[in-house]
């Protein structure tokens, strides 16, 4: 078994993928992160994390790259799929993207983390609304992959420890 796990970080444009991964690289301080990088990322970004003495390579793929995401599925052992829970106009396309990812043969055994991000935004949908719109119970029941669903605010840090624990759990597999 390889000492490196590849985790894809996917989601539509503007959901907070880049901010999420940079918080781990730079630290938990949001203001220092904003000074460190541009929040808008187009393309792919690789970040190596060492968790439980195992290396996890997080490959962030920009939302605009979704038509070619499948070309990155082959060597992937896990997926983090980020959803903007404050952008109701984007929910249906995010759901379609998620179903496409879950139905991809190369990912049939990958561990999957679905993150409902932007919990700090005033107009955010409730977790119950999000799960209902995604029909999350049906998705989990019919998926071949183990799926975990968490709430997150990459901006405030709420939920980031749970994401780290999930990453650590997949690193030891």
Secondary structure, 3 states (H helix, E strand, C coil): CCCEEEEEEEECCCCCHHHHHHHHHHCCCHHHHHHHCCCCCCCEEEEEEEECCEEEEEEEECHHHHHHHHHHCCCCCEEEEEEECCCHHHHHHHHHHHHHHHCCHHHCCCEEEEEEECCCCCCCCCHHHHHHHHCHHHHHHHCCCCEEEEECCCCCCCCHHHHHHHHHHHHCC
